[in-house]
């Protein structure tokens, strides 16, 4: 996941640092510092002066900008504001999501609220807006990146409504605040109402799942010969299943009791019920805001700055994908239904939603003789970290080595800090690894920016600093932690985001790394997933935890076969989610109708999956908040990544030639160049096509890879 705050995407001022702070903590220094190397953050109370000084310095720069300096000086000043403000936003957000100390989290929350209030002031400053408009008229002599920066800042201010009359702007701002509160309410409801199912007796639950659930007990009358006179009771043990996503996946995949799977599935897709109304209000508020800003829908507002450029282009792409995947996904459903009937000794009986994961897991294991524990024995966490190091060294000639953290810099004893170093260019950036699950920590996997790269002078460059956050369970000894392969794939995905930030060399932090349009930013992460599946890469680091033997090629082939076995069904599900996102944020009747009914109809039309009446999965699909009208970006990126892999990387995935192309033509530019230009430079022969003012990725490489092309389709047979 690309961690991205709404404020960082939608506001004019995007990531920042204070002018008077040191550029970075050199790794040879062992003096006491603060959290993330920021001197202010030696204690939780340090967030207050940190945000106050950021606001003071930004105010000085706003006064300077108000004097309408040259276009070049204005862009430098704007980027320093962006750098200053964003270092507060980003460090506060990472702290809120990962710090085990509650006081740090609370102070970070206060800092985030205060800096967001200041952002509101910045984004409604007519002095800044007027200076940007003047600079845009005079910037033709500047670099292409500076020109792009000035224009994007002006456009972002207009997206916030700066050009509107005061009364209308006030309504936009009130809607913006309301949307923020609704998003917070939605997420809080997920935390407070995760949904539970009580199962008795405990023997109905497989022993390998017991550790996931809370034991519970109920009193039952003790049955004796004389029932009428018995007053004794006995405690019966059961389990309370909390239907959070991780636990839900485990139950649906591993529980042989179809009644338990059914109860857990329905409960998980029915909570929190309060979010049905929250989501409806959120969609309505976004729609009203978009219309005030001159757009027909929120989807139009959200997409127009992306590569796609309009909802019409997005929907054309999604419908094309939906048609392409339909035949094979139907074939997969029929195959899985037949498998279920054989296992259950039935001649008929449909595959229900709570059956899919269970029989998919069983069938993959049966066909490919796969044991997830055997596969995991080759993927100790320490081996996987070494694999990331091998990858950057082979591709980019970069040495990735661990360096000590200064006292006060870390937030957990298990956090690692890596330095990326090039023998000729020197240090390129710094990466924190926070990989273990713990109570109160952000539950998923994500890449967090801490400091964006930017040019300070002709000889000085502010190095990027990022954090890669995961939630791997088990021992806190990296040699003892063994990942399943989906976790390995996730690690490589997030590392792709991190490399985009760390290898970026933009003049302005406004464009550093992943600070680019959403349907472009997800490409590196999707591309680096391929490295987690290629045997030529895996054999360099995937070694058995006890024997040291390299992973067998036949095992990797089986893993790939299992991955591709129901790939069309998985892709169809993602297409459905993207269509749902676009539809909900598209042009809407007023008042908005029943969201669950709209989604149920979409599901029937575009998938082979059954909708269970009364359920509403959208009540905890938080991507609708974080990536409103942008969920299609995953599929866009998947198509682009498939083409790049096939035409640049596949022949020799560890080739320095491929690495040089990826770095110099793609990663180093961040968001400083037009994404279409970057893609065409990397793969000149048809990586996309122009359509209706936007661009649509070529889908042939992905379809060929998944055997979706009609001439390449093959029937799957049980082995």
C-alpha positions in Angstrom: 0.0 0.0 0.0 1.2 3.5 -0.8 0.4 5.4 2.4 -1.1 8.7 1.3 -2.9 11.3 3.4 -5.7 13.1 1.8 -4.0 16.3 2.8 -0.8 15.3 1.0 -2.7 14.5 -2.2 -5.3 17.2 -2.3 -3.7 20.2 -0.7 -1.3 22.6 -2.3 1.5 22.2 0.3 2.8 18.7 0.2 6.0 17.5 2.2 8.3 19.7 4.1 11.1 20.3 6.7 12.4 23.3 8.7 15.2 25.3 7.2 17.2 25.4 10.4 17.1 21.6 11.0 20.1 19.5 10.0 19.6 17.9 6.6 20.1 14.4 8.0 21.8 12.6 10.8 25.0 11.2 9.4 25.3 7.5 10.2 28.6 7.8 11.9 27.2 10.1 14.6 26.1 8.5 17.9 25.0 11.7 19.7 21.5 11.7 21.2 18.9 12.9 18.7 15.1 12.7 18.4 12.6 10.4 16.8 13.5 9.8 13.1 16.6 11.9 13.6 14.6 15.1 14.2 16.2 16.9 17.2 12.8 18.4 18.4 11.4 14.9 19.0 13.5 13.8 21.9 10.2 13.6 23.9 6.5 13.6 23.1 6.2 17.3 24.0 8.8 18.1 21.3 6.0 17.9 18.7 4.7 21.3 19.9 7.8 23.4 19.2 8.4 21.3 16.0 5.0 22.3 14.6 5.3 25.9 15.9 8.6 26.5 14.3 7.3 25.0 11.0 4.4 27.4 11.0 6.7 30.3 11.9 9.2 29.6 9.1 6.4 29.0 6.6 4.8 32.3 7.6 8.1 34.1 6.9 8.2 32.4 3.4 4.6 33.3 2.7 5.4 37.0 3.5 8.3 36.7 1.0 6.1 35.1 -1.6 3.6 37.9 -1.2 6.2 40.3 -2.5 6.0 38.5 -5.8 9.6 37.5 -6.3 10.9 36.0 -9.5 9.4 32.7 -10.7 12.6 30.8 -9.8 12.7 32.2 -6.2 9.0 31.7 -5.7 9.3 28.0 -6.6 12.2 27.6 -4.2 10.2 29.3 -1.4 7.1 27.2 -2.1 9.1 24.0 -2.0 10.7 25.0 1.3 7.2 25.6 2.7 6.1 22.2 1.3 9.2 20.5 2.8 8.8 22.2 6.2 5.1 21.5 6.6 5.3 17.9 5.3 8.0 16.9 7.7 5.5 17.6 10.5 2.6 15.9 8.7 4.7 12.8 7.8 6.5 12.3 11.0 3.3 12.9 13.0 1.4 10.3 10.8 4.1 7.7 11.1 4.2 8.2 14.9 0.5 8.0 15.2 0.4 4.7 13.3 3.4 2.9 14.8 4.7 4.4 18.1 4.1 2.1 21.1 4.1 5.1 23.6 0.6 6.5 24.0 1.9 10.0 24.9 3.9 10.2 21.7 0.8 9.2 19.7 -1.4 11.8 21.4 1.1 14.6 20.9 1.6 13.6 17.3 -2.2 13.7 16.9 -2.3 17.2 18.3 0.5 18.3 16.0 -1.3 16.8 13.0 -4.5 18.7 13.8 -2.6 22.0 14.3 -0.6 21.7 11.0 -3.8 20.8 9.1 -5.4 24.0 10.4 -2.4 25.9 9.1 -2.7 24.1 5.8 -6.2 25.4 5.5 -4.8 29.0 5.9 -2.1 28.3 3.3 -4.5 26.9 0.8 -6.8 29.9 1.1 -4.0 32.5 0.8 -4.8 34.8 -2.1 -1.4 36.4 -1.8 0.2 33.0 -2.6 -2.3 32.2 -5.3 -1.8 35.6 -7.0 2.0 35.1 -6.8 1.7 31.7 -8.4 -0.4 33.0 -11.3 2.1 35.8 -11.9 5.0 33.3 -11.8 3.3 30.9 -14.2 3.1 33.7 -16.8 6.9 34.4 -16.4 8.4 30.9 -15.9 9.1 30.0 -19.5 12.9 30.4 -18.9 12.9 28.0 -15.9 13.6 24.3 -16.0 10.8 22.0 -17.1 10.5 20.7 -13.5 10.1 24.2 -12.1 7.5 25.1 -14.6 5.6 21.9 -13.8 5.9 22.7 -10.1 4.4 26.2 -10.4 1.5 25.0 -12.6 0.7 22.0 -10.3 0.7 24.3 -7.2 -1.7 26.7 -8.8 -4.0 23.8 -10.0 -4.0 22.3 -6.5 -5.0 25.6 -5.0 -7.9 25.9 -7.5 -8.9 22.3 -6.7 -9.3 23.6 -3.1 -11.6 26.4 -4.3 -9.2 29.4 -3.9 -10.7 31.0 -7.1 -14.3 30.9 -5.7 -16.2 33.7 -4.0 -15.8 33.8 -0.2 -19.3 32.4 0.5 -18.8 29.4 -1.9 -15.2 28.8 -0.7 -16.5 28.7 2.9 -19.0 26.0 1.9 -16.2 24.0 0.2 -14.1 24.3 3.4 -17.0 23.2 5.6 -17.5 20.2 3.3 -13.8 19.4 3.5 -13.9 19.4 7.3 -17.0 17.3 7.3 -15.5 14.8 4.9 -12.4 14.5 7.2 -14.7 13.9 10.2 -16.7 11.2 8.3 -13.5 9.4 7.3 -12.3 9.4 10.9 -15.7 8.1 12.1 -15.7 5.4 9.5 -12.3 4.1 10.5 -13.1 4.4 14.2 -16.2 2.3 13.7 -14.1 -0.5 12.1 -11.9 -0.5 15.2 -14.7 -0.4 17.8 -17.0 -2.9 16.0 -14.9 -5.6 14.3 -17.7 -8.2 14.6 -17.6 -11.4 16.6 -18.9 -15.0 16.4 -19.1 -17.3 19.3 -18.5 -21.0 18.6 -19.3 -23.9 20.9 -17.9 -26.4 21.5 -14.2 -25.6 21.1 -13.6 -28.9 19.3 -15.3 -27.4 16.2 -12.3 -25.2 15.7 -9.1 -26.8 14.2 -6.3 -26.8 16.7 -4.0 -24.9 14.3 -6.4 -21.9 14.6 -6.8 -21.8 18.4 -4.1 -19.2 18.9 -6.2 -16.7 16.8 -9.2 -16.8 19.1 -10.2 -15.9 22.6 -11.4 -18.8 24.7 -14.9 -18.3 26.2 -17.0 -20.4 28.5 -20.7 -20.9 29.2 -22.5 -22.8 31.9 -24.5 -25.9 30.9 -26.6 -28.1 33.2 -24.9 -31.3 34.2 -26.9 -34.2 32.8 -27.6 -36.8 35.4 -29.9 -39.8 35.5 -32.5 -37.8 37.5 -32.6 -34.6 35.3 -35.4 -33.1 37.4 -33.3 -33.0 40.5 -30.0 -31.9 38.9 -28.8 -28.4 39.8 -25.2 -28.8 39.0 -23.6 -27.1 36.0 -20.5 -27.6 33.9 -18.5 -25.0 32.0 -18.3 -25.6 28.3 -15.4 -24.1 26.4 -15.8 -22.3 23.1 -14.0 -19.6 21.1 -14.9 -16.1 20.2 -13.9 -15.3 16.6 -13.2 -11.7 15.9 -13.8 -11.1 12.2 -10.9 -8.8 11.4 -9.5 -9.3 7.9 -6.5 -11.4 9.0 -8.6 -13.7 11.2 -11.3 -13.9 8.6 -8.9 -15.1 6.0 -7.6 -17.8 8.2 -11.0 -19.1 9.1 -12.3 -19.1 5.5 -9.2 -20.9 4.2 -8.7 -23.4 7.0 -12.0 -24.3 8.7 -13.6 -27.4 7.4 -16.9 -26.6 9.2 -19.0 -24.9 6.5 -21.5 -23.5 9.1 -18.7 -21.8 10.9 -17.3 -20.3 7.7 -20.8 -19.1 6.8 -21.4 -17.4 10.1 -18.0 -15.7 10.1 -18.4 -14.6 6.5 -21.8 -13.1 7.0 -20.8 -11.3 10.2 -17.6 -10.0 8.7 -19.6 -8.5 5.8 -22.3 -7.0 8.0 -20.2 -4.9 10.4 -19.9 -2.1 11.3 -23.5 -1.4 10.3 -23.1 2.3 11.3 -20.7 2.7 8.3 -23.5 2.1 5.8 -24.9 5.5 6.7 -21.4 7.1 7.2 -20.4 6.1 3.7 -23.6 7.4 2.2 -23.1 10.8 3.8 -19.4 10.8 2.7 -20.3 10.1 -0.9 -22.9 12.8 -0.9 -20.5 15.4 0.6 -17.8 14.6 -1.9 -20.3 14.9 -4.7 -21.6 18.3 -3.5 -18.0 19.5 -3.1 -17.0 18.3 -6.6 -20.1 20.1 -8.2 -19.2 23.3 -6.4 -15.7 23.1 -7.9 -17.2 22.7 -11.4 -17.1 19.0 -11.8 -20.0 16.6 -12.6 -18.9 14.1 -10.0 -16.2 13.4 -7.4 -14.7 10.9 -9.8 -14.2 13.6 -12.3 -12.5 15.8 -9.7 -10.3 13.0 -8.4 -9.2 11.6 -11.8 -8.7 14.7 -14.0 -5.1 15.2 -12.9 -4.2 11.5 -13.3 -3.0 9.7 -16.4 -6.6 8.5 -17.1 -7.8 12.1 -17.0 -11.6 11.3 -16.8 -14.0 8.8 -15.4 -15.0 7.9 -19.0 -11.5 6.7 -19.7 -11.4 4.8 -16.5 -14.7 3.1 -17.1 -13.7 2.2 -20.7 -10.6 0.5 -19.4 -12.5 -1.3 -16.6 -15.2 -2.6 -19.0 -12.5 -3.8 -21.4 -10.8 -5.7 -18.6 -14.1 -7.1 -17.3 -15.0 -8.5 -20.8 -11.5 -10.0 -21.2 -11.5 -11.8 -17.9 -15.1 -13.1 -18.0 -14.7 -16.4 -19.8 -11.7 -17.6 -17.8 -13.2 -16.6 -14.5 -16.4 -18.6 -15.4 -14.2 -21.6 -16.3 -12.4 -21.3 -12.9 -15.7 -21.1 -11.0 -17.0 -24.3 -12.8 -13.8 -26.1 -12.0 -13.9 -25.1 -8.3 -17.6 -26.0 -8.1 -16.9 -29.5 -9.5 -14.0 -29.9 -7.0 -16.3 -29.0 -4.1 -18.9 -31.5 -5.2 -16.3 -34.3 -5.5 -15.0 -33.6 -2.1 -18.5 -33.4 -0.5 -19.8 -36.5 -2.5 -22.5 -34.4 -4.1 -23.8 -34.4 -7.7 -25.1 -30.8 -7.3 -24.7 -27.9 -4.9 -23.4 -24.4 -5.7 -20.2 -22.8 -4.5 -21.2 -20.3 -1.8 -19.1 -17.2 -0.9 -17.8 -18.8 2.3 -16.7 -21.8 0.3 -14.4 -20.1 -2.2 -11.3 -19.5 -0.1 -11.5 -23.0 1.6 -11.8 -25.0 -1.6 -9.4 -22.8 -3.5 -6.8 -23.4 -0.9 -7.5 -27.1 -0.8 -7.5 -27.5 -4.6 -4.2 -25.6 -5.0 -2.6 -27.9 -2.4 -4.1 -31.0 -4.0 -3.1 -30.1 -7.6 0.4 -28.7 -6.8 1.2 -30.8 -3.7 2.0 -27.5 -1.9 2.6 -27.2 1.8 2.7 -23.6 2.9 5.0 -24.5 5.8 7.5 -26.1 3.4 7.5 -23.0 1.2 7.9 -20.7 4.3 10.9 -22.7 5.5 12.9 -21.0 2.7 11.8 -17.5 3.6 13.2 -16.5 6.9 12.8 -12.7 7.4 16.6 -12.3 7.6 16.9 -14.1 4.2 14.2 -11.9 2.7 16.0 -8.7 3.8 19.2 -10.0 2.3 17.2 -10.6 -0.9 16.3 -6.9 -1.0 19.9 -6.1 -0.7 20.9 -8.4 -3.5 18.3 -6.9 -5.7 19.4 -3.3 -5.3 23.1 -4.3 -5.7 22.5 -6.3 -8.9 20.2 -3.8 -10.5 21.6 -0.5 -9.5 25.1 -1.2 -8.1 23.9 0.1 -4.8 25.1 -1.3 -1.5 22.3 -1.5 1.1 23.8 -1.9 4.6 22.6 -1.7 8.2 23.7 1.3 10.2 23.3 2.0 14.0 20.4 4.2 15.2 21.3 7.1 17.4 19.9 7.2 20.9 16.3 8.5 20.7 16.0 7.9 16.9 14.0 4.7 17.1 10.5 4.0 18.3 10.9 0.2 18.9 13.9 -1.9 19.7 13.3 -4.1 16.6 13.4 -1.2 14.1 16.4 -1.4 11.7 17.9 1.4 9.7 19.5 0.8 6.3 21.6 3.1 4.2 21.6 2.9 0.4 25.1 3.8 -0.8 26.5 4.0 -4.3 30.3 3.6 -4.6 30.5 6.7 -6.9 27.6 8.8 -5.9 27.8 8.3 -2.1 24.8 7.9 0.2 21.4 7.9 -1.6 19.0 7.7 1.2 17.8 6.0 4.4 15.3 3.3 5.1 13.7 2.3 8.4 12.3 -1.2 8.7 9.5 -1.7 11.2 8.5 -5.2 10.3 6.9 -6.9 13.4 3.3 -6.8 14.6 2.6 -5.3 18.0 -0.4 -4.1 19.8 -1.7 -0.7 18.7 0.4 -0.6 15.5 -1.0 0.2 12.1 -2.4 -3.2 11.0 -1.3 -3.4 7.4 1.8 -3.0 5.4 2.8 0.4 4.0 5.5 2.8 2.9 5.7 6.0 4.8 7.7 9.1 3.6 9.5 10.9 6.4 11.6 13.3 4.3 11.5 14.0 0.6 14.6 14.5 -1.5 15.3 18.0 -2.9 18.2 20.0 -4.2 19.5 22.6 -1.6 22.3 24.0 -3.8 24.5 23.0 -6.7 26.6 20.8 -4.3 24.1 19.8 -1.6 21.1 17.4 -1.8 18.7 16.6 0.9 18.5 12.8 1.1 15.2 11.0 1.2 14.2 9.1 4.4 11.4 6.6 4.4 9.9 3.8 6.6 8.7 0.5 5.4 6.1 -0.8 7.9 4.8 -4.4 8.0 3.2 -6.7 10.5 4.9 -10.0 10.4 4.0 -12.3 13.4 6.1 -14.7 15.4 9.5 -14.4 17.1 11.3 -11.1 17.0 14.4 -12.9 15.8 14.5 -12.3 12.1 16.2 -15.6 11.5 13.4 -17.4 13.3 10.5 -15.5 11.6 9.4 -17.4 8.4 7.2 -15.6 6.0 4.5 -17.2 3.8 5.0 -16.3 0.2 2.2 -13.8 0.0 4.1 -11.9 2.8 7.3 -12.0 0.7 5.4 -10.6 -2.2 4.0 -7.8 0.0 7.5 -7.0 1.3 8.8 -6.7 -2.3 5.7 -4.6 -3.2 6.4 -2.1 -0.4 10.1 -2.1 -1.2 9.2 -1.0 -4.8 7.5 2.1 -3.2 10.5 2.7 -1.0 13.0 2.5 -4.0 10.8 5.0 -5.9 11.4 7.5 -3.0 15.0 6.6 -2.3 16.3 6.6 -5.9 14.4 9.8 -6.8 16.6 12.8 -7.6 14.2 15.6 -8.2 15.1 19.3 -7.7 12.0 19.8 -5.6 10.6 17.6 -2.8 7.2 18.5 -4.1 7.9 15.8 -6.8 10.1 13.5 -4.7 9.6 9.8 -5.3 6.0 8.7 -4.9 4.7 12.3 -5.0 3.1 11.8 -8.3 -0.3 11.0 -9.7 -1.9 7.9 -8.1 -2.3 5.8 -11.2 1.4 6.2 -11.9 2.7 5.9 -8.3 1.6 2.2 -7.9 3.7 1.0 -10.9 7.1 0.4 -9.2 5.5 -1.6 -6.3 3.6 -3.8 -8.8 6.7 -4.3 -10.9 8.8 -5.4 -7.9 6.3 -8.1 -7.0 7.6 -9.9 -10.1 11.0 -10.3 -8.5 9.4 -12.2 -5.6 8.2 -14.9 -8.0 11.2 -15.3 -10.4 13.3 -18.3 -9.6 16.5 -16.6 -10.8 16.0 -14.0 -8.1 14.7 -16.3 -5.4 17.6 -18.7 -5.6 19.9 -15.9 -4.6 18.4 -15.5 -1.1 15.7 -18.1 -0.4 17.5 -20.8 1.6 16.2 -23.4 4.0 16.4 -22.2 7.6 18.1 -25.4 8.8 20.0 -26.9 5.8 20.9 -23.8 4.0 19.8 -25.3 0.6 18.5 -23.0 -2.0 14.8 -23.2 -2.8 14.1 -25.9 -5.4 13.1 -24.8 -8.8 10.2 -27.3 -8.8 8.8 -25.8 -5.6 8.8 -22.3 -7.2 7.1 -23.7 -10.3 4.4 -25.2 -8.1 4.0 -21.9 -6.3 3.6 -20.1 -9.6 1.1 -22.7 -10.8 -1.0 -22.3 -7.6 -0.8 -18.5 -8.0 -2.1 -18.6 -11.5 -4.8 -21.3 -10.9 -7.6 -18.8 -10.0 -5.9 -15.6 -11.2 -8.8 -14.6 -13.4 -11.2 -14.8 -10.5 -8.9 -12.7 -8.3 -8.5 -10.2 -11.1 -12.3 -10.1 -11.7 -12.7 -9.2 -8.0 -10.3 -6.3 -8.3 -12.1 -5.0 -11.4 -15.4 -5.2 -9.5 -14.0 -3.2 -6.6 -12.7 -0.5 -9.0 -16.0 -0.4 -10.8 -17.8 0.0 -7.4 -15.5 2.8 -6.5 -16.0 4.7 -9.8 -19.8 4.1 -9.7 -20.2 5.3 -6.1 -18.1 8.4 -6.8 -19.7 9.0 -10.3 -22.6 11.2 -11.2 -25.3 10.5 -8.6 -29.1 11.0 -8.3 -30.2 13.2 -5.5 -30.8 12.1 -2.9 -28.4 9.1 -3.1 -30.2 5.8 -3.2 -29.3 2.5 -1.4 -25.6 2.0 -1.8 -25.7 -1.7 -1.0 -28.3 -2.3 -3.7 -26.2 -0.5 -6.3 -23.1 -2.6 -5.4 -25.1 -5.8 -5.4 -26.3 -5.1 -8.9 -22.7 -4.4 -10.0 -21.6 -7.6 -8.5 -24.2 -9.6 -10.4 -23.3 -7.9 -13.6 -19.5 -8.0 -13.5 -18.6 -11.1 -11.4 -19.5 -14.7 -10.9 -19.7 -14.1 -7.2 -22.9 -14.5 -5.2 -24.3 -11.5 -3.3 -25.7 -12.4 0.1 -28.7 -10.3 0.9 -28.3 -8.1 4.0 -24.5 -8.0 3.8 -22.6 -4.8 3.0 -18.9 -5.4 2.5 -18.5 -1.7 1.7 -18.9 -0.9 5.4 -15.2 -1.7 6.0 -13.6 -1.3 2.6 -11.5 1.7 3.6 -10.0 2.0 0.2 -13.2 3.9 -0.7 -11.9 6.6 1.7 -8.2 6.6 1.1 -8.4 6.1 -2.7 -11.8 7.6 -3.5 -12.3 7.2 -7.3 -8.7 6.0 -7.5 -8.9 2.3 -6.8 -8.6 1.6 -10.5 -5.0 2.7 -10.1 -4.0 -0.8 -8.9 -5.2 -2.3 -12.2 -3.7 0.5 -14.3 -0.3 -0.1 -12.5 -0.6 -3.9 -12.9 -1.0 -3.5 -16.7 1.9 -1.1 -17.0 4.1 -3.3 -14.7 3.4 -6.4 -16.8 4.5 -4.6 -19.9 7.7 -3.2 -18.2 8.5 -6.6 -16.8 8.1 -8.4 -20.2 10.0 -5.8 -22.3 12.7 -4.5 -19.9 13.3 -7.0 -17.0 12.1 -10.5 -17.8 15.0 -11.6 -20.0 17.5 -11.0 -17.2 15.8 -9.7 -14.1 19.1 -8.9 -12.3 20.7 -7.2 -15.2 22.5 -3.9 -14.5 21.3 -2.8 -17.9 17.7 -3.3 -16.9 18.4 -1.7 -13.6 20.0 1.4 -15.2 16.9 1.8 -17.5 14.6 1.5 -14.5 16.6 4.1 -12.5 17.5 6.7 -15.1 14.3 6.6 -17.2 11.8 6.0 -14.4 12.6 6.0 -10.7 14.8 9.0 -10.5 12.2 11.3 -12.0 9.6 10.9 -9.2 6.7 13.1 -10.3 8.9 15.7 -12.0 8.0 14.6 -15.5 4.8 13.8 -17.3 4.1 10.1 -16.5 3.3 9.4 -20.1 6.7 10.7 -21.2 8.4 8.6 -18.6 6.6 5.4 -19.7 7.1 6.0 -23.4 10.8 6.7 -22.8 11.2 3.4 -20.9 9.0 1.3 -23.3 8.7 3.2 -26.6 6.6 0.6 -28.5 3.0 0.8 -27.3 2.9 0.7 -23.6 -0.3 2.7 -23.7 -2.8 4.2 -26.1 -4.4 7.6 -26.1 -8.1 7.7 -25.6 -10.6 10.6 -25.1 -8.0 13.0 -23.7 -6.4 10.4 -21.4 -4.2 7.3 -21.7 -5.1 3.6 -21.3 -2.5 1.0 -20.5 -1.8 -1.8 -23.0 -3.4 -4.9 -21.5 -1.8 -7.5 -23.8 1.2 -8.3 -21.6 -1.0 -8.9 -18.6 -3.5 -10.9 -20.6 -0.7 -13.0 -22.2 0.8 -13.6 -18.7 -2.6 -14.8 -17.4 -3.5 -16.7 -20.5 -6.6 -14.5 -21.1 -6.0 -14.0 -24.8 -8.5 -16.1 -26.7 -5.9 -17.8 -28.8 -3.8 -18.6 -25.7 -6.6 -19.9 -23.4 -6.0 -23.4 -22.1 -8.3 -25.6 -20.1 -7.2 -26.3 -16.6 -7.3 -30.0 -15.6 -6.9 -31.6 -12.2 -3.6 -33.4 -12.0 
